[in-house]
Amino acid sequence: MITGTGMLVLRDGRRIELAYQFAAVYDDLRVGFLRCDTSAVDPSAFFGRLKMECDDGTTVRLAVMHHSDRYLGITGRVMSLDEIERERSSQVGVMA
């Protein structure tokens, strides 16, 4: 099991501190749990693709399979450096 800490980035830009536990790691795929307080977040915020930024520098694009006020069951894929850079570039264009 791989464990660590990071931030969940919601589509509206809000960030939630978390601890993660990945039970399965296959190449760039991740499956596990994010332990975080989501009691103040509307459940609709978990639909669609989200992003997790790990404290070790890894970024995971993820989908929530199950949610509660204390944890999220997720599946995801590690983003390549090219994907991260393209995403940053497209956000700069939108903000300008």
C-alpha positions as CSV (number, residue, x, y, z in Angstrom):
1,M,0.0,0.0,0.0
2,I,1.2,3.5,-0.9
3,T,0.4,6.3,1.5
4,G,1.0,10.0,1.6
5,T,-0.6,13.4,1.8
6,G,-1.7,16.0,-0.7
7,M,-4.5,18.3,-1.9
8,L,-7.7,17.5,-3.8
9,V,-8.4,20.2,-6.3
10,L,-12.0,20.6,-7.2
11,R,-13.2,21.9,-10.5
12,D,-14.1,25.3,-9.0
13,G,-10.5,25.6,-7.7
14,R,-11.2,24.8,-4.0
15,R,-8.5,22.7,-2.4
16,I,-9.0,20.1,0.3
17,E,-6.2,18.7,2.4
18,L,-6.1,14.9,2.3
19,A,-4.2,11.7,3.2
20,Y,-4.2,9.0,0.6
21,Q,-4.0,5.2,0.6
22,F,-3.5,3.5,-2.8
23,A,-4.3,-0.2,-2.6
24,A,-3.5,-0.9,-6.2
25,V,-0.7,0.6,-8.4
26,Y,-0.4,-0.6,-11.9
27,D,2.0,1.4,-14.0
28,D,0.4,4.9,-14.0
29,L,-3.0,3.7,-12.6
30,R,-4.1,4.3,-9.0
31,V,-7.0,2.9,-6.9
32,G,-7.6,3.6,-3.3
33,F,-9.0,6.1,-0.8
34,L,-8.6,9.8,0.0
35,R,-9.2,10.5,3.6
36,C,-10.4,14.1,3.9
37,D,-13.3,16.2,5.4
38,T,-15.8,16.7,2.6
39,S,-18.8,17.5,4.9
40,A,-19.0,21.1,3.7
41,V,-18.8,20.1,0.0
42,D,-21.9,19.6,-2.2
43,P,-21.7,16.0,-3.5
44,S,-22.2,17.3,-7.1
45,A,-18.6,18.7,-6.8
46,F,-17.3,15.1,-7.1
47,F,-18.8,14.4,-10.5
48,G,-16.4,14.5,-13.4
49,R,-12.6,14.4,-13.4
50,L,-10.8,15.9,-10.5
51,K,-7.1,16.4,-9.7
52,M,-5.0,15.4,-6.7
53,E,-1.6,17.0,-6.1
54,C,0.5,14.8,-3.9
55,D,3.2,16.3,-1.6
56,D,5.8,14.2,-3.4
57,G,5.2,16.1,-6.7
58,T,2.9,13.5,-8.4
59,T,-0.3,14.7,-9.9
60,V,-3.2,12.3,-10.3
61,R,-6.3,12.8,-12.5
62,L,-9.1,10.9,-10.8
63,A,-12.7,9.9,-10.7
64,V,-14.6,9.4,-7.5
65,M,-16.3,6.0,-7.2
66,H,-17.7,6.4,-3.7
67,H,-17.9,9.4,-1.3
68,S,-18.8,10.1,2.3
69,D,-18.0,13.0,4.7
70,R,-14.7,11.4,5.7
71,Y,-13.3,9.6,2.6
72,L,-13.5,9.2,-1.2
73,G,-13.0,6.0,-3.0
74,I,-11.2,6.8,-6.2
75,T,-9.6,5.5,-9.4
76,G,-7.1,7.5,-11.3
77,R,-4.1,7.9,-13.5
78,V,-0.8,9.7,-12.9
79,M,-0.5,12.8,-15.2
80,S,2.6,13.1,-17.3
81,L,4.6,16.3,-17.1
82,D,3.4,17.2,-20.6
83,E,-0.3,16.9,-19.5
84,I,0.4,19.1,-16.5
85,E,2.1,21.8,-18.6
86,R,-0.7,21.8,-21.2
87,E,-3.3,22.2,-18.4
88,R,-1.4,25.1,-16.9
89,S,-1.0,26.8,-20.3
90,S,-4.7,26.5,-21.1
91,Q,-5.6,28.0,-17.7
92,V,-3.3,31.0,-18.3
93,G,-5.1,31.6,-21.6
94,V,-8.5,31.5,-19.9
95,M,-7.4,33.9,-17.1
96,A,-6.0,36.4,-19.5
